[in-house]
Amino acid sequence: MKKMMFVLLALSTLATTANAVETKIGYVDIKAAMESTKDYSQGLKRLEALESKKTKQLEAMRNRITDLEKEVQMQSMTMSNDHKMAKQQEMTQLKKEFDRELQDASDELKGEKRKLDQVLVGKFYDAVREYGKTNNFDIILPKSATVYASGKNDITADITKILDTK
């Protein structure tokens, strides 16, 4: 809400000075601009490869647990109590290990996604500043902060092109 009020205040200030000088305003769809870049699609491919690798590892662990459960179930009548307890402890340990590995994999994937986003956000803001200065914009807003904007003011494609050249 504060962000919207700031934007409205900035626009009203610009509108009052617009009588003397024409104000050049543009907007950019941040998400679309960043997600359309080559760097983002390459980063997503790396993330998907990492996710696939982690999924295979977790699936192998899950299969070991399932196999052990079946073994205990099928042989429970012929096992001694000590052997049965040892197998159950082994299953419990494998399940704990699986849960830890699952959490670690999830954390690693989130961290890699965060790194990708941080790198692109930095490049994005540099590209917008460069574009604004080069093309004499007075203000460039995120699309999410606008209630209405003419399509002629959309600079998203231009920003994406700049990002792809960096």
N, C-alpha and C positions, 0 to 999 in steps of 0.2 A: 504494500500500500504506500509506504514511504517512497519507494522507487517510482511509482506511478505519479505521486504528487510532485516529485522532483522533475520528472519528465514534463508534466503539464506546466509547471512553473517555468521551466526552461523554454518551452514552446511559446508560452504567452509572452515571455520577455523578448524572444526572437520576433514574434509577431508584431510587437509594438515598434521594434526598430526596423521592421520590414518596409515601412513607408519610405525611409530614406535610402535603404539599400536592399536589393533582393537577397533573400536568404536561401541558401542551397541546402536542402535536407535530403538525406537518404536513409534507407533502412536495410537491414540485412537479417536473414534467417540464419542464426548462428549454427544451429544443429544441421540444417541442410547444407550450409557452406562447408562445414568441417567433414561431414559424413560423405560428401561427394568427392573428396580428395583422394589422390593415389596413395598418399601416406596412410590415410585412415583405412582404406581397403587392404593395404598390405599388412597393417597392424592387426586388423581383424583376422586375416588369414593366419598370422602367427598365433593369435589367441585361439583360433579354432584348432590349429595343430596341437597346441599345448593341451587344450581341453580334451581332444581325442586321445592323446597319450595318457593323460590322467584317468580318463574314463576306462581305458583298457586295463590300466594297473588296478583300478578299483574293482573292475569286473572280475579280474583274476582272483583278487582277495575274496570277493563275494562268493565266487565258485568254490574256493577252498573251504569256506565256512559252510556252504550248503552241502558239500561232499562229506565234511566231517559230521554234520548233523545227521545225514542219511546213514553214515557208518555207525554212529552211536545208536540210532533208532533200530537199525537192522540187527545189530549185534548185542543189544542191551541185555537180552535174556542169557546170553552165553558169557558175558563179561563179569569179572569179579567186581565187587563194589569199589575197590581201590582203583582198578583200571577204568571203570565207568566215571568215577570222580575226576580222575586225571584227564580224561577226554573232555568232560564238561568244563573243567578249568581251562583247557586248551581252547575250547570254543569261546569261552568268555573272554580270554585274552585276545583271540583273533578278532572278536567283535569290537573290543575296545580299540585295537590297533586300526581296524577298518574305519571306525568313527573318527579317530585322530587323522588318518590319512585323508578322509573325505573333507574334514574341516580345513586341513592344510592346503589341499587342492583348491578348495573354494577361495581361501584367503589369497593364494598365489594368483589365481585368475583375476580376482578383483583388483589386486595390486598392479598387475600388468595392464589391466584396462585403465586404471587410474593414471598410470604413467603415460599411456598412449594419449589419453584425454589432456593431460597437463601439457605435454609437448605441443599438441595441436592448438590448444587454447592460447599458449604464448605466441605461436606463429600467427594465429588468427588475429589477435589484437594488433600485432605488428603490421600485418597486411592491411587491416582497416585504417590504421593511422597513416600508413604510406599512401593508400588509395585516397583518403580524405585530403591529405596535403596536396597530392599531385593533381587532384581534380577539383580543388578549391571548394570542398564541402564545409559548411559552417557547423553542421551537426550530422552525425550518423547514429541512428538508434537501432537497438535490437527490435526485430519484428514483434517479439512478444510484448514489447512496451507500447505498441501502437494500437489504437482502436480502429483506425482506418488510415490507409495509405494507398495512394494511386500506384499502380504497377510500374509506372515510369520511374518511381523513386527507389525501386528494388535493385540493389547492387549485389545481391547474393552471388550471381553467376560470375561477376567480375572478381569478387573476393576469392571465389573458388579457383579461378584461373591463376590469380596471384599465388595462392597457396600451393598450387601444383607446380609452379616454377621455382619454388624455394626448396 
